[in-house]
Amino acid sequence: MAELTEELSQVAPENPKTQSPKTTPKKQHPKAGTPTVIVDDLHIVYKVYGAASDAEKGNAANALMRILRRQGRPQMKEVHAVKGVSFVAYHGDAIGIIGRNGSGKSTLLRAIAGLLPPHKGAVYTNGQPSLLGVNAALMKELTGERNIILGCYAMGMTPSEVREKYDEIVDFSGIGDFVQFPMSTYSSGMGARLRFAISSAKTHDVLLIDEALATGDREFKRKSQQRIKQMREAAGTVFLVAHNLDVIEETCNRVIWLHKGKIRMEGDPQEVLEAYNKA
């Protein structure tokens, strides 16, 4: 605790007015209309165990019986999650990705982020993509303030940048005094708000948001939409996966409709969402 207190005294001083002004030069971002993400005939295939019977399920007794009967492991199946997807995203775009469960939305985001290797095709990015999901890696055993510090450091922010953004992150997340408590005591909505507040505190070239805005009250959703608009203007490209179509319509200037791993429709949000609702 003494170590944490000492670090916080450096990162979140009591009187922010006394901190020295920033001298780091501002990062130059590409002009609007510059391609930031190119997805070229992308195919993502991963392997899963096939549907197992009760005799094949993975426990010690059934494993022993398979050995005695000289049976192999349950059959492996390939899932073709993304099938030949191609599109170009530009600086200033906010692209909503919609589709039924299992249509490949989250898989596509993970591929753009570089977390899944293409089976075929390629993904090209101008800048480093950052994936924000509801399961973004924060440590539940640590307090909110400690997670803010570590999360900002993990994004490459300097101690002076953390000092500048600390109070803003706490205020934006709306967690109040809970910032002093472990994240294990937070509700799912509080955790999601803190994750978004931390991730959006830094300007990203490409920000990928996977259902992170699904939890939260109306005020938080309004602030989140405003923050995404600011990031579009100052950064590069935002991808947003959400089942709440109102958020997609109000936030995005383009929509991609995925169906069974393929692009079924792409274009103006109103046109695509109207067709999606009629399907």
SVG drawing of the C-alpha trace seen along z (x, -y; Angstrom):
<svg xmlns="http://www.w3.org/2000/svg" viewBox="-39 -26 48 77">
<polyline fill="none" stroke="black" stroke-width="0.4" points="0.0,0.0 2.9,-2.4 4.2,-1.8 0.8,-2.5 0.4,-5.7 3.8,-6.9 3.1,-6.3 -0.3,-7.9 1.2,-11.0 3.2,-11.3 0.5,-10.5 -2.6,-12.1 -1.4,-15.1 -3.8,-16.9 -3.3,-20.2 -3.3,-19.7 -2.8,-23.4 0.8,-23.2 1.9,-20.6 4.3,-21.6 2.9,-22.2 3.3,-19.6 6.2,-20.0 5.7,-16.8 4.9,-17.7 1.5,-16.7 1.2,-13.7 0.5,-14.4 -2.5,-12.4 -3.4,-11.6 -5.8,-13.8 -9.4,-12.9 -10.0,-10.5 -6.7,-8.7 -7.1,-4.8 -6.5,-3.5 -7.7,0.1 -7.8,2.3 -9.4,5.7 -8.6,7.8 -10.5,11.0 -10.2,11.9 -11.0,15.5 -10.8,16.5 -10.9,20.2 -10.5,21.7 -10.9,25.2 -13.2,26.4 -14.2,29.8 -17.3,31.2 -20.5,31.7 -19.7,34.5 -22.0,37.2 -22.2,37.8 -19.6,40.6 -17.2,38.1 -17.3,35.2 -14.0,34.1 -13.8,35.6 -11.3,38.1 -13.7,41.1 -14.7,40.7 -11.1,40.1 -10.2,43.5 -13.0,45.3 -11.9,43.9 -8.4,45.3 -9.7,48.7 -11.9,48.8 -9.0,47.4 -11.1,44.4 -9.7,41.1 -10.6,37.7 -13.9,36.1 -13.7,35.1 -12.2,31.6 -14.3,29.3 -13.3,26.2 -15.5,23.1 -15.2,20.7 -16.2,17.5 -15.3,14.8 -15.6,15.6 -14.0,13.3 -14.7,9.9 -13.2,6.9 -13.6,3.2 -11.5,0.0 -11.9,-2.3 -10.8,-5.9 -9.5,-8.4 -12.6,-10.0 -14.8,-7.0 -17.0,-5.5 -18.1,-2.1 -20.8,-0.2 -20.7,3.6 -24.1,5.4 -25.4,8.9 -27.0,11.7 -25.1,13.7 -22.5,15.9 -22.3,13.7 -18.5,13.0 -18.6,9.5 -16.2,10.0 -14.0,12.3 -13.6,9.6 -12.6,7.0 -10.1,9.4 -8.6,10.0 -8.2,6.3 -6.6,5.9 -4.1,8.6 -5.2,11.1 -6.4,13.7 -4.2,14.8 -5.9,14.8 -6.5,18.2 -6.6,16.4 -6.4,12.8 -4.9,9.9 -5.5,6.9 -3.5,3.8 -3.6,0.9 -2.1,-2.5 -1.2,-2.8 -1.8,-0.5 -5.3,0.8 -6.6,0.9 -9.4,3.4 -11.7,2.4 -14.2,5.1 -16.3,5.7 -13.6,8.2 -10.7,5.8 -7.8,6.8 -8.0,5.0 -7.2,6.7 -10.2,7.2 -8.0,7.6 -6.7,4.1 -8.5,0.8 -9.9,-1.3 -7.2,-4.0 -4.5,-1.3 -6.1,0.0 -6.3,-3.5 -2.6,-4.0 -1.6,-0.6 -4.0,-0.9 -2.7,-4.3 0.9,-3.1 0.0,0.0 -1.3,-2.4 2.1,-4.1 1.1,-7.2 3.8,-9.1 3.4,-9.9 2.6,-13.5 -0.1,-12.4 -1.6,-10.1 -1.7,-13.0 -3.4,-15.1 -6.1,-12.5 -6.6,-10.9 -9.4,-13.1 -11.1,-13.1 -11.1,-9.3 -12.7,-9.0 -15.3,-11.7 -16.1,-10.2 -16.6,-6.7 -18.9,-7.9 -17.6,-5.4 -17.0,-8.1 -15.6,-6.9 -15.5,-3.3 -12.2,-4.2 -10.7,-3.4 -12.2,0.1 -11.1,3.3 -12.8,3.8 -14.1,7.2 -16.7,5.0 -17.9,3.3 -21.1,4.1 -20.7,5.1 -21.8,1.6 -19.2,-0.1 -16.4,2.1 -17.4,1.4 -17.6,-2.3 -14.1,-2.4 -12.7,-0.3 -14.1,-2.7 -13.0,-5.7 -9.4,-4.4 -9.2,-3.3 -10.7,-6.5 -8.4,-8.8 -5.7,-8.3 -6.0,-9.2 -5.9,-6.0 -5.2,-5.5 -7.8,-2.8 -10.1,-2.0 -12.2,1.2 -15.1,1.2 -16.9,4.5 -20.2,4.1 -18.5,1.8 -21.3,-0.7 -24.0,2.0 -23.9,1.4 -24.5,-2.0 -27.3,-4.5 -28.5,-7.1 -26.1,-9.8 -23.1,-7.5 -24.2,-6.5 -24.5,-10.2 -21.0,-11.0 -19.6,-7.9 -21.1,-9.0 -19.6,-12.4 -16.3,-10.9 -16.3,-8.8 -17.1,-11.8 -14.1,-13.6 -11.9,-10.6 -13.0,-10.5 -12.1,-14.1 -8.7,-13.9 -7.6,-10.4 -8.4,-8.0 -11.1,-5.3 -13.6,-3.8 -15.2,-0.4 -18.2,0.2 -20.0,3.6 -23.3,3.1 -26.7,4.8 -28.3,1.5 -29.0,0.2 -29.8,-3.3 -26.2,-3.7 -25.0,-2.6 -27.3,-5.0 -26.4,-8.0 -22.7,-7.3 -21.6,-5.9 -21.3,-7.3 -21.0,-3.8 -22.5,-0.4 -21.4,3.1 -24.0,5.9 -22.4,9.3 -24.4,12.4 -22.8,15.9 -19.4,14.4 -20.0,12.5 -20.9,8.8 -24.5,8.8 -24.8,5.0 -22.6,1.9 -23.2,-1.8 -25.4,-4.5 -26.5,-3.7 -30.2,-4.4 -30.4,-2.3 -28.5,0.6 -30.3,0.6 -33.7,0.4 -32.8,3.4 -31.5,5.3 -34.7,4.6 -36.8,6.0 -34.8,9.2"/>
</svg>
